[in-house]
Amino acid sequence: MDIFVQQIINGLVLGSMYALVALGYTMVYGIISLINFAHGEVLMVGAMVSWTVVTALAGTGWPGWVLLLISAVAAIIVCSLLNFTIEKVAYRPLRNAPR
């Protein structure tokens, strides 16, 4: 019975994630009329930056919340720059293309 309940919870969580991704794609397509399939990659870059910063600063002896804060700020900066680059290189030329 415990496994059944856990699988129901897993299904609800996974379904919620699918719905969130679908809503995100719908919102982005409605605003810019282009689908950005790079959202997952940008998220993964942010996770890798955060993990790298935490790993690099792990030996400093700082509390975990400080490492989390520094890694979150670093991930935000890197992901913002990456999104800006994607916008400049990929989306602007597509939006300004003749139809």
Secondary structure, 3 states (H helix, E strand, C coil): CHHHHHHHHHHHHHHHHHHHHHHHHHHHHHHHCCCCCCHHHHHHHHHHHHHHHHHHCHHHCCCHHHHHHHHHHHHHHHHHHHHHHHHHHHHHHHHCCCC
